[in-house]
């Protein structure tokens, strides 16, 4: 997702932009499904519906806010700045997850689907 977003700062061909946007969408949906699976895997059954609903609400609200911000950035700074900021935003969760992955006991949650 980050590579596709960052590539949009330099490519100019319509076909290449189409492939980059396809990669961006594919990366987004893979991340969204994986994130939802993690939420389901790490919460008790009685809380899953509320958590997934709240997560979807938050994602939709954030998407609406970032769409407005993206229009402003595109108008003020151009498409390259928007592509670079999008790429950086896509890298931040990866860095956060990488930081957590090196902690001892990461992923060991009792009573989840993994332990069944």
C-alpha positions in Angstrom: 0.0 0.0 0.0 2.8 2.4 0.9 4.8 1.6 -2.2 1.7 2.2 -4.4 1.0 5.5 -2.7 4.6 6.7 -2.9 4.9 5.7 -6.5 2.0 8.1 -7.4 4.4 11.0 -6.7 6.6 10.1 -9.6 4.6 8.2 -12.3 2.8 10.1 -15.0 1.4 7.4 -17.3 -2.3 6.8 -17.0 -1.8 3.1 -17.2 0.9 3.2 -14.5 -1.4 5.3 -12.3 -4.2 2.8 -12.8 -1.8 0.0 -11.6 -0.7 2.0 -8.6 -4.3 2.8 -7.6 -5.1 -0.9 -8.0 -2.2 -1.8 -5.7 -3.3 0.9 -3.2 -6.8 -0.5 -3.1 -5.6 -4.1 -2.9 -3.3 -3.2 0.0 -6.1 -1.3 1.8 -8.5 -4.3 1.6 -5.9 -6.8 2.8 -5.0 -4.5 5.7 -8.7 -4.0 6.5 -9.6 -7.7 6.5 -6.4 -8.6 8.5 -7.2 -5.8 11.0 -10.8 -7.0 11.4 -9.6 -10.6 11.9 -7.2 -9.5 14.6 -10.0 -7.6 16.4 -12.3 -10.6 16.2 -9.5 -12.9 17.4 -8.5 -10.8 20.4 -12.0 -9.9 21.8 -14.5 -12.0 23.7 -17.6 -13.0 21.7 -19.9 -10.7 23.7 -17.8 -7.6 22.8 -17.0 -8.4 19.1 -20.1 -6.8 17.6 -19.6 -3.5 19.5 -15.9 -3.4 18.8 -16.3 -4.1 15.0 -19.1 -1.6 14.7 -17.1 1.1 16.5 -14.0 0.3 14.4 -16.1 0.6 11.2 -17.6 3.9 12.4 -14.1 5.2 13.2 -12.7 4.1 9.9 -15.6 5.8 8.0 -15.3 9.0 10.0 -11.5 9.1 9.4 -12.0 8.4 5.7 -14.4 11.3 5.4 -12.1 13.7 7.3 -9.0 12.6 5.3 -10.9 13.0 2.0 -11.6 16.7 2.9 -8.0 17.1 4.0 -6.8 15.4 0.8 -8.7 17.9 -1.3 -7.1 20.8 0.5 -3.6 19.3 0.2 -4.1 18.5 -3.5 -5.2 22.1 -4.1 -2.5 23.8 -2.1 0.6 21.5 -2.6 -0.1 19.3 -5.6 -0.4 15.6 -6.2 3.2 14.7 -5.2 2.7 16.1 -1.7 -0.5 14.2 -1.3 1.1 10.9 -2.5 4.1 11.4 -0.2 1.9 12.0 2.9 -0.3 9.1 2.0 2.7 6.8 1.7 4.0 8.0 5.1 0.6 7.4 6.6 0.5 3.9 5.2 4.0 3.2 6.8 3.1 4.3 10.3 0.9 1.3 11.2 3.7 -1.0 9.9 6.2 0.7 12.2 3.8 0.5 15.2 3.2 -3.2 14.6 6.9 -3.9 14.1 7.6 -2.3 17.4 5.0 -4.4 19.2 6.1 -7.6 17.5 9.4 -7.7 19.2 8.0 -7.6 22.7 7.9 -11.0 24.5 4.5 -12.6 24.7 3.1 -10.7 21.7 0.1 -12.5 20.3 -0.4 -14.7 23.3 -4.0 -14.0 24.3 -5.9 -16.6 26.2 -9.4 -17.6 25.0 -9.0 -16.5 21.5 -9.5 -18.4 18.2 -5.8 -19.1 18.1 -5.9 -21.1 21.3 -8.8 -23.3 20.3 
